[in-house]
Amino acid sequence: MLQFLQQVGEQVGGWLYLIAGFLVFAEAALMIGVVFPGETALLVAGLAAHQGYIGLLPMIAVAIGAAVLGDSVGYEFGRTLGPRLRGSRLGRRIGPARWESAEVFLGRHGGKAVLLGRFTAVLRALTPGVAGMARMPYLRTFLPWNLAGAVVWGAGCVLLGYGFSSSLATIGRYLTWGPLLLIALLVIGYVLVRRRHRAQHP
């Protein structure tokens, strides 16, 4: 994994800000989150930040900003286009069951659905549009919950990738020295057993 990430980081470099940011933005704005969850891009970005190819704090800022903006565009699409969005080719591909689950989720949790839906890929893609269709107040309800969800989810995914990379490095060190330690313990054990056997059978 670390070797693969090193190759990706060397080839992509600073473009990872734009790539990850676009995927997070498009998840709700263009509803690609139904097929490609944005957290995948943020986890990879966190790994790259740990390797030094991009900055950690700038990536967290990009993640939060892209998430807020993407949900806001998705909300506006839902508010403006309404039922036509569901009847479009994209809306039909998403399927009535997914739309209905997002509506039920929004009806059950209200404004909190914008925050809670952030942690499920399909709901993260559809809830902003459904909130717009339902005419949820943007400044009073949608934006505060959207911002809270973006901060927790965006920063959390990047930091999780960052921490996971650190764990991989630690595991890699153990895998390097672990076999040598195991061999040393086996040799010591063998010597002790032989000495004990000789002591018992002089």
N, C-alpha and C positions, 0 to 999 in steps of 0.2 A: 504493500500500500504506500509506504513512504517513498519507495523508488518511483512508483507511478506518479505520485503527487509531485515529486521533484521534476519529472519530465513535463507534467502539465504546467507547473509553475514557471519553468524556464521558457516554455513556448507561449504561454498566455500573459504572464506577468500582471501588470496593472490593468489590463483589459478585464480581469476577473471582477473588478468593481462594477464595470458596465454590464457584463454578462449576468452576474448574480443579481444585480439590481433590476435588470430588465425582466428576468424570470420571476422575481418576486412581484414586481409591478404587474406583469401580464397575468399572473395567477388569478387575480380577481377582475382586473380591467378587461382582459380578453378571455377569461374563464379557462385558461390552459391548465389551471390547477386541478381540473377534473382528471387530466391524464398525466400531468407532471407536477408533483408537489414542489413548491418553492423551497421547502426546508432542505431538500437535497442539495440545491445550489448553495445554500447558506452553510451547510455542514462542510462542503468542499472548500468554501471560502475560509471557514474557520481553520481547517487543516492547513490551507495555504498561508494564512496569517501566522500560524505557529512556525512554519518553515521560513518565514521572513520575506515571502514574495509580495505580500501586501501588508498594510498596517491593520492592526486589530481594531482600534477605535474608529478609524475612517470606515472600515467595513461594517461595523455595528451601526454607524450613522447612516450609511447607504441602505442597509437592511431596513431600518426603521422608517426612513423617508420613503423608500420605494413601497413598503407595505401600506403606509398611510395614503400615499398618492394612488396606488392601485385600487385600494378599496373605495376611495372617494370617486374615482372614475367609474368603477363598477356600480356604485350607488347612483351616480348621475345617469348612467345608461338605463338602469332599472326605472328611475323616476321619469325619464324622458320617453323612453321607448315602451315601457310597460309590457302589456301582453304581446306586442309585436316581437319582443326579444325572445319570448318563449316559443313563438310560432316560427322563428327564423330557422335556417338550416342548423345553425349551431345549437339553438334551443332544443330542437327535435333530437339532435344527436345526444344531448345531455340526458334526455328522457324525462317523462312525466314523474316517475317515481322519485328521482333526485330533486326535482323542483318541489314536489310535495313535501319531501322530508325537510327541505330547507324552510318551507313555509310553516310547517308544524313546529320546527325548532324555534323559529322567530316568534311565533305566537305564544309558545310556552315560556320563553325566557325574556322576551322584549328586548330592551337595549343590551342586556347582558349577553344576548345571543351573538352580538358582534364580537365580543371578547371571547366567549366560549367557543364559537365556531372557528376562531383563528387556529385552533389546535386540531382540527380535522380537515383533511385536504379538500374533500368535496364541499363541505359546508363553508370552508374558507373562500372557495371560488364563487359560491352561489349566494351566500347570505347578504353581501353588500347589494347585489342586484335586487334581491327580494325585499330588502329593507327600503330601497328606493321605490320599488313598486308599491309598497305599503305606505309610502309617504311618511316614513319615520322622520321626525324633526332632525335636520342635519347638525346644526350647531349645538343644540341643547342635548341631544341624545346620541346620534350616530358618531360624531367626531370624537367626543371624549372616550367612548368605549373603543372606538377604532384606534385611537392613539395609545390607550392603555394596552390593548392587545398587541399592537405593533411593537411596543417597547419590550414587553415580556417575551413575545415569540421571536422577534427579530434578533434581539440581543442574546436570547437564550440559545437559539440555534447556532449562531456564530460561536458563542462561548463553548457550546457543547462540542462542536467540531474542533475548536482550539484545544480543549481539554483531552479529547479523544486522541489527537495527534501526540500530545504529551505522553499519554498512556502507551501509545504505540512505540514511542521512542524508548520508554522504560522497559516494555516487554522485549523490544529488540535487544537491549543490553543484557537482559536476563537470558534470552535465547542464545546470545553470544557466549556468555560465561557459564550458563547453567550446565551444558553438557560437560565442560571441563571439570566443574565442581563435582558432578555426578561420577565421572571417571575417577577422580581423586578419592572420593569416598569409597568407591568400590575397591580400589587398590588397597586403601588403608584397611578396609574390612577383611579383604582376602589375607593380608599380612597378619592381622590379629588372629584370624581363625587358624592359620597355619601354625603360628606360635603356640596357641593354646593346644592344638592337636599334638604338637611335638612335646609340650610339657606333660600331657597326659600319657603319651606313649614314647618315653625316652628310648 
